[in-house]
Amino acid sequence: INAAFVKEVETSPFSDVSTSAYYYEAVKWAQEKGITGGIGNGLFGPNQPCTRAQIVTFLWRAAGSPVVNYAMNMTDVAEDAYYGEAVRWALSEGITTGTGDGKFSPDATCTRAQSVTFLYRAAGSPAVSGSAEFGDVATNAYYADAVAWAAKNGITGGIGGGLFGSGNDCTRGQIVTFLYRSVK
């Protein structure tokens, strides 16, 4: 009897996500768990900016898509929008309070500071000892504890050069990686 063993070739669920990309495992996990179906046409859009609607939808789906009885008074969120129930849930859980004036700003790009803050709040805002060791994160910033928590838990190592990149746009590849690392 002759047996031949062939290494199974890893294939990506999206044509724009290389199996060697740092976010590959995270994107594959998110697709398998139903957290994302991509942006259409077999694409994930890893380098596209992640919107506020997308991130709360990812978080909501990762939490099991719970339905909540909570008054959503955001004037820019339609009840039947794909992210409507996700925003309702995020508001009820204290993950977000919106952007002011009764708005959520669903189409606004989520910054790296906002993304780790959403994740931190979704995790229950655990106590953090010390501060993040990033030169661009002020100790009194609203996101300082969230960044410290994310760094201490291996969710992010920053963007290099001792910086976190707080105001930088958070890409879809980055946010799914943050989410993946936060639940692992």
C-alpha positions as CSV (number, residue, x, y, z in Angstrom):
1,I,0.0,0.0,0.0
2,N,1.4,3.4,-1.0
3,A,0.0,6.4,0.8
4,A,0.6,10.0,-0.3
5,F,0.0,12.9,1.9
6,V,-0.7,16.3,0.4
7,K,-0.7,19.4,2.4
8,E,-4.1,21.0,2.1
9,V,-3.9,24.5,0.6
10,E,-5.4,27.2,2.7
11,T,-7.9,29.2,0.8
12,S,-9.3,32.6,1.8
13,P,-13.0,33.3,2.0
14,F,-12.5,36.6,0.1
15,S,-10.4,37.2,-3.0
16,D,-8.9,40.4,-1.6
17,V,-7.6,38.7,1.6
18,S,-4.3,36.9,1.2
19,T,-3.7,33.9,3.4
20,S,-0.4,35.6,4.4
21,A,-2.1,38.9,5.5
22,Y,-1.8,39.7,9.2
23,Y,-5.6,39.9,9.3
24,Y,-6.3,36.6,7.5
25,E,-7.1,34.5,10.5
26,A,-9.3,37.2,12.0
27,V,-11.3,37.7,8.7
28,K,-11.7,34.0,8.2
29,W,-13.0,33.7,11.8
30,A,-15.4,36.6,11.4
31,Q,-16.7,35.1,8.1
32,E,-17.2,31.7,9.6
33,K,-19.0,33.1,12.7
34,G,-21.3,35.2,10.6
35,I,-19.9,38.5,11.9
36,T,-19.2,39.7,8.3
37,G,-20.2,38.7,4.9
38,G,-17.8,41.1,3.3
39,I,-18.7,44.0,1.0
40,G,-20.0,42.0,-1.9
41,N,-18.6,40.4,-5.1
42,G,-16.4,38.0,-3.0
43,L,-14.6,41.0,-1.4
44,F,-13.9,41.9,2.2
45,G,-12.4,45.4,1.7
46,P,-9.6,45.0,4.4
47,N,-8.0,48.3,3.6
48,Q,-11.3,50.3,3.4
49,P,-12.1,52.5,6.4
50,C,-14.5,50.9,8.8
51,T,-17.6,52.9,9.4
52,R,-19.3,53.4,12.8
53,A,-22.3,51.4,11.5
54,Q,-20.0,48.5,10.5
55,I,-18.1,48.3,13.8
56,V,-21.2,48.2,16.0
57,T,-22.7,45.6,13.6
58,F,-19.6,43.4,13.9
59,L,-19.7,43.8,17.7
60,W,-23.5,43.0,17.8
61,R,-23.1,39.9,15.7
62,A,-20.1,38.7,17.8
63,A,-22.4,39.1,20.8
64,G,-25.0,36.8,19.2
65,S,-27.2,39.5,17.6
66,P,-29.3,40.1,20.7
67,V,-32.6,41.9,20.4
68,V,-33.1,44.5,23.0
69,N,-36.0,46.6,24.2
70,Y,-34.4,50.0,24.2
71,A,-35.6,53.3,23.0
72,M,-33.2,54.4,20.2
73,N,-33.5,58.1,19.7
74,M,-30.8,58.6,17.1
75,T,-32.2,60.8,14.3
76,D,-29.8,59.4,11.7
77,V,-30.4,55.7,12.3
78,A,-33.4,54.2,10.5
79,E,-35.1,51.4,12.4
80,D,-34.8,49.2,9.3
81,A,-31.2,50.0,8.5
82,Y,-28.9,46.9,8.5
83,Y,-27.2,48.4,11.5
84,G,-30.4,49.6,13.3
85,E,-30.7,46.8,15.8
86,A,-26.9,46.8,16.3
87,V,-27.0,50.5,17.3
88,R,-29.9,50.0,19.6
89,W,-28.0,47.2,21.3
90,A,-24.8,49.3,21.5
91,L,-26.7,52.2,23.1
92,S,-28.4,49.8,25.6
93,E,-25.0,48.3,26.6
94,G,-23.3,51.7,27.0
95,I,-20.9,50.9,24.1
96,T,-21.7,54.2,22.5
97,T,-23.7,57.3,23.3
98,G,-23.6,58.6,19.8
99,T,-21.7,61.6,18.5
100,G,-24.0,64.3,20.0
101,D,-27.2,66.1,19.1
102,G,-29.1,62.9,18.9
103,K,-26.9,61.5,16.1
104,F,-24.9,58.3,15.8
105,S,-23.1,59.2,12.5
106,P,-23.3,55.7,11.0
107,D,-21.4,56.5,7.8
108,A,-18.5,58.3,9.6
109,T,-15.2,56.5,9.6
110,C,-14.3,55.0,12.9
111,T,-11.0,56.0,14.3
112,R,-8.6,53.6,16.0
113,A,-9.4,55.4,19.3
114,Q,-13.1,54.9,18.8
115,S,-12.7,51.3,17.8
116,V,-10.8,50.2,20.9
117,T,-13.1,52.2,23.0
118,F,-16.1,50.3,21.6
119,L,-14.3,47.0,22.2
120,Y,-13.3,48.0,25.7
121,R,-16.9,49.0,26.6
122,A,-18.3,45.9,25.0
123,A,-15.9,43.9,27.3
124,G,-17.5,45.7,30.3
125,S,-14.8,48.4,30.7
126,P,-12.5,46.2,32.9
127,A,-10.2,47.9,35.4
128,V,-6.8,48.8,33.9
129,S,-3.7,49.4,35.9
130,G,-1.2,51.9,34.5
131,S,-1.5,53.6,31.2
132,A,-0.8,52.7,27.6
133,E,2.8,53.2,26.6
134,F,2.1,55.2,23.4
135,G,3.5,58.7,22.9
136,D,0.3,59.9,21.2
137,V,-2.2,58.8,23.9
138,A,-2.7,61.5,26.6
139,T,-3.4,60.0,30.0
140,N,-6.6,62.1,30.2
141,A,-8.0,61.1,26.8
142,Y,-11.4,59.5,26.8
143,Y,-9.8,56.5,25.1
144,A,-6.7,56.2,27.4
145,D,-8.0,53.3,29.5
146,A,-9.3,51.5,26.4
147,V,-6.0,51.8,24.6
148,A,-4.1,50.6,27.8
149,W,-6.5,47.6,28.1
150,A,-6.1,46.8,24.4
151,A,-2.3,47.0,24.6
152,K,-2.1,44.9,27.8
153,N,-4.4,42.2,26.4
154,G,-2.5,41.9,23.1
155,I,-5.3,43.4,21.0
156,T,-3.0,46.0,19.5
157,G,0.6,46.8,19.5
158,G,0.1,50.2,17.9
159,I,1.3,51.4,14.6
160,G,5.0,51.5,15.3
161,G,7.4,54.1,16.6
162,G,5.8,54.1,20.0
163,L,2.5,55.4,18.6
164,F,-1.0,54.1,18.7
165,G,-2.4,56.2,15.9
166,S,-5.5,57.3,17.8
167,G,-6.9,59.6,15.2
168,N,-6.1,57.4,12.2
169,D,-8.9,55.8,10.3
170,C,-9.5,52.2,11.5
171,T,-9.6,49.8,8.5
172,R,-11.9,46.9,8.2
173,G,-8.9,44.6,8.5
174,Q,-7.7,46.3,11.7
175,I,-11.1,46.3,13.4
176,V,-11.8,42.6,12.6
177,T,-8.3,41.8,13.9
178,F,-8.9,43.8,17.1
179,L,-12.3,42.0,17.6
180,Y,-10.8,38.6,17.0
181,R,-8.0,39.2,19.5
182,S,-10.4,40.6,22.1
183,V,-12.5,37.4,22.1
184,K,-9.6,34.9,21.9
